[in-house]
Structures are given as structure tokens and as C-alpha cells.
């Protein structure tokens, strides 16, 4: 099992581009998603920080470090994300067939999430690289 995490904000294109421009977070990216905004033909736009690998033995500490790294930007993120934004600490759990995600969040990590006004989203996906390594690591 392995974990990655990042911060992300979803909203309309204009709001996300303004968030990107005004916060100037190093390594942040902006991109359109395929998902349509409810009741419109417009798609959701995504602002996200760089993805970081987390230590399997202490996922909570990694999440707390990530949040503390971006804490200086919290006020600007809240200011420019817009009122209809979805804000997440995205945790991606890559697992094999018989593995289950594990761990819990400390009060400090929960407090940082609350300060940002973000939810935790834990996406659990099969780790295809580990399941079929020869297909993905073939020599050229």
C-alpha cells in the first residue's frame, strides 16, 4: 500500500484561475475536469498543489506536514476560492486487492482541516503498478 496527498479546490474556471493567480502557490496547477457542473454545460475546474508521497507508517504526520506547509496560504485560498467551491485534502490510497486503508487523523490534523474549511476525501484505488509490474516497467 502507498499513499499520496494534495490540496485541491473545485469551482468554475474564472474563480479557479483567479485563485491560482492570486495565491501564487509554488507547484500548484489548474486544469479542467471532465465532470459537468450540475445543471450547466460548464465543467468543473481544479486547482491543486503538488502531490506528495506519505510514509506508510505515519500517514497522519504526513498530512499534518502537508497542511502546515500550505498554512501560510490558507487565508488567500479561502478568500479567492469562491463561495461555491469544494475544498479538499485529497488522500489517495493505492492498495492491492486484499488490502484495506488504515489509520486515523489526529486532533491537530483535523484542526488544520477545519481552519482551511476543507474536507478530507480518501480515494481508494487499486495500485495497478504493483499488481502488474511487468506491463508497466517493461524494458525498452
N, C-alpha and C positions, 0 to 999 in steps of 0.2 A: 504494500500500500504506500502511496505517496500523496502529498497534499501541496496545493498551490493556493495563494490568496491574493486578492487585489481589491481596491475600492472601485465602485462604479456608480454612475448616475445615469438614469434614463429619462429622456424628455424629448421635446421637439427639437428640430435642427437648430433653429435660431438660438434657443436657450442653451443648448449644449455647446455650440460654437462660442457663445459669449462666456460661458463657464470656463472653457478651455483657454480662451484669450485672457480673461481677467485673473484667473488663478495662477497661470503660468507654472503649473506643477511639472517639475522635471520628469521626462519619460512618459507623461500622460498622452493618450491617444484618443481620437474621436473617429467614430465610424457609424454608418447607418446599419441598422439591423434589418432582417427580413420581415420581422413581425410588424403588422399594421397596427396603428393606434386605433383604439376602439371607435367605431362609427365614422372613420375617415379613410381616405386613400393614402394618407401620410404614414410613413414608417417611423418607428422609434429610433432615436439616435442615442448612442452610447459614448460616454466619457469614462475612461478608466485609467487607473495607474498601472505601472509596470507590475507584472505577475512575479511573485516571489515564492521560492520553494520553502516549505516549512519542515522543521525537524519532526520526524515521526514520533519521537519520544516525548515531545513537548509542544504540541500544536498551539495550545493557548498562549504560551510565551511568544511564539512567532506572530500570532495575530495581534497581540498587545504591542509588540515591537513595530509591526506594520502601522497600526493605528497611531502610535506615538510619533512615528516618522512623518506622518502627514498631518498631525495635530496642528502645526503652525498654519495649515491651510484650511482648517475646519470653518473658520468664520467666513472666508471667501467662498468656500464650497456651498455653505448654507445660504449665503447672500445671492449667489449667481445661479444656483441650480433650478430656481423657479418653483412656484407653489405646487405644480402637478408632478414634480419629479419623484422617481423612485430611487432611493439611495441605499446601496448595499455594501456590506463587507462580504465579498464573494469568496467562498471557500469551495475549492474543487477537490473532491476526494476521489482519487483514482484507485480502484480496487480490482482484485481478481474475483472470480465467480463465488468463492466461498468466504470471502472477507466481508466484514461489516465495518462501517465507520465507527470510530470510538473517540472518547474524550469528552471534555466539558469545558465551559467557559468560566473563568474566574470573575469575581465581582469587579475587578479592575477593568477587565476587557469589556464587560457589559456596560460599565460606566462610560468608557470611551465611546462605545457604540451609541449610547444614549446622548452623549454630548454632541456627536455628529448628527444625530437624528437619523441613524441608519439601521437597517435590519440586517440580520445575518441570513445569507442564502447559502445553503450547503448543497451543491450539485454533486451527486454521487454517480460516477461513470465508470464503465469497465476500462481498465488500463490495457488497451489493445497492444501497445508496445510490449508489455510484459507477457501477454497471452500468446502473441505470435511474433516473437523477436526476429526470426529468420526473414520474415516477409518485410520487416521494416528496417532491418540492418544488413541487407544483402550487400555483399562487396561488389564494387563496380569493376 
